[in-house]
Amino acid sequence: MTRTSLVGVSLAVQLLAACSPADRAETEPARTAAAVSQDPTVGNAQVPDGAKSRILSKREFQLRGSAACEIVFTYAGRSAETLFWEEPCAGIRVKLLAPDGLIALNRWKSLDPFEKQFVVDLPNSEVLYVEGAFSASIFPIGTAGTVYEVPVAD
């Protein structure tokens, strides 16, 4: 395969991901958070025994003159990811939730079938959930292999 065709395949994959209803949040501006530092090379099938998804840290910092929270987390078998939530750490809830946890919080019904499947496909079916004073979001892995924000409450 030539270099030109690899670029064409890459572009086609990116366009397909952008058109997917489940990945629509990637193309919309983030209202409260931005995910960064993603490693799409490791999938659910490659998770070693005993590996767990975890919230690694929360740290408050100043963002545009206001308190914000830096959240570092990892899904089992993937590199750590960092996101910024534009509220103080003390005022937000950060958890890894399975579908039953999202149902208990009345958040599951706001997800479309694609988003629900992305949650189920995560290691242990646990997705990062962040809730602040004015909104809440989950951060599943989409078809492009990257973490993206899905608002579940405004």
ChimeraX attribute file (.defattr): number of C-alpha atoms within 10 A of each C-alpha:
attribute: neighborCount
match mode: 1-to-1
recipient: residues
	/A:1	5
	/A:2	7
	/A:3	8
	/A:4	9
	/A:5	10
	/A:6	11
	/A:7	11
	/A:8	12
	/A:9	12
	/A:10	12
	/A:11	12
	/A:12	12
	/A:13	14
	/A:14	13
	/A:15	12
	/A:16	13
	/A:17	19
	/A:18	17
	/A:19	12
	/A:20	15
	/A:21	12
	/A:22	23
	/A:23	24
	/A:24	15
	/A:25	16
	/A:26	19
	/A:27	11
	/A:28	9
	/A:29	10
	/A:30	14
	/A:31	11
	/A:32	18
	/A:33	20
	/A:34	16
	/A:35	19
	/A:36	15
	/A:37	13
	/A:38	17
	/A:39	15
	/A:40	15
	/A:41	11
	/A:42	14
	/A:43	17
	/A:44	14
	/A:45	10
	/A:46	11
	/A:47	15
	/A:48	10
	/A:49	8
	/A:50	6
	/A:51	12
	/A:52	16
	/A:53	20
	/A:54	17
	/A:55	17
	/A:56	12
	/A:57	11
	/A:58	17
	/A:59	13
	/A:60	17
	/A:61	17
	/A:62	13
	/A:63	13
	/A:64	8
	/A:65	7
	/A:66	10
	/A:67	14
	/A:68	22
	/A:69	23
	/A:70	20
	/A:71	20
	/A:72	19
	/A:73	20
	/A:74	17
	/A:75	27
	/A:76	23
	/A:77	20
	/A:78	20
	/A:79	14
	/A:80	18
	/A:81	18
	/A:82	17
	/A:83	20
	/A:84	20
	/A:85	22
	/A:86	22
	/A:87	23
	/A:88	17
	/A:89	19
	/A:90	12
	/A:91	11
	/A:92	18
	/A:93	12
	/A:94	17
	/A:95	16
	/A:96	20
	/A:97	18
	/A:98	19
	/A:99	16
	/A:100	13
	/A:101	16
	/A:102	20
	/A:103	13
	/A:104	9
	/A:105	10
	/A:106	12
	/A:107	18
	/A:108	18
	/A:109	12
	/A:110	15
	/A:111	17
	/A:112	11
	/A:113	11
	/A:114	15
	/A:115	21
	/A:116	17
	/A:117	15
	/A:118	18
	/A:119	24
	/A:120	16
	/A:121	17
	/A:122	19
	/A:123	19
	/A:124	16
	/A:125	18
	/A:126	25
	/A:127	26
	/A:128	22
	/A:129	22
	/A:130	22
	/A:131	20
	/A:132	20
	/A:133	10
	/A:134	10
	/A:135	14
	/A:136	20
	/A:137	21
	/A:138	26
	/A:139	22
	/A:140	28
	/A:141	23
	/A:142	23
	/A:143	18
	/A:144	16
	/A:145	15
	/A:146	18
	/A:147	25
	/A:148	25
	/A:149	28
	/A:150	21
	/A:151	21
	/A:152	19
	/A:153	14
	/A:154	10
